[in-house]
Amino acid sequence: MKITKHHLLAFVIALFSVTMYSCKAKKLVAKPTPPPAVKETPPVKEEPVKEEPKPEPVAQPDFNFQNIQFEFNSDVLKTSAYPILDKAAAEMKKDQSTSFILNGHSSAEGTAARNLSLSVDRANSVKSYLVNAGLSASKFEVKGYGESMPITSNDTEAGKVKNRRVEIKLAN
């Protein structure tokens, strides 16, 4: 049994030393980088000189805007006003040097002081929308007229609805 243990021990040591030898780290040699490839440039062909196309004339802005309508006793924009204001903003961006007056109006319902305040708030709502659309706040002057300048009679509900408005006008 002793002899077997010695032979087995010798065999394990020999096996261990052989495997350690084969696991020895090998030296890695870096491969040389290849020289940069030289691309031949094809001969330049001279093209005939073409005339640059004339720029198309810029369309003149259309400052004929629709009135922005509001609900009774409210300065919140109606969803129907968004397309009108988007079109107005696009036209205003065509001529950055133009200034505008936002005239706020109200129907004859309520006190004169409340209607005047409401008309200014409505004009400011329109101004805020246009400024958020990318226009400069300095382009706009806000005025409130309350119920003093109706475009139709305040005797009917339809007339009152038309009078709750903001008009966008060119500043002179």
Secondary structure, DSSP 8 states (H G I E B T S, - for coil): -HHHHHHHHHHHHHHHHHHHHHT--------------------------------------------EE--TT--S--TTHHHHHHHHHHHHHH-TT--EEEEE---S-S-HHHHHHHHHHHHHHHHHHHHHTT--GGGEEEEE-TTSS-SS-TTSHHHHHHHSEEEEEE--
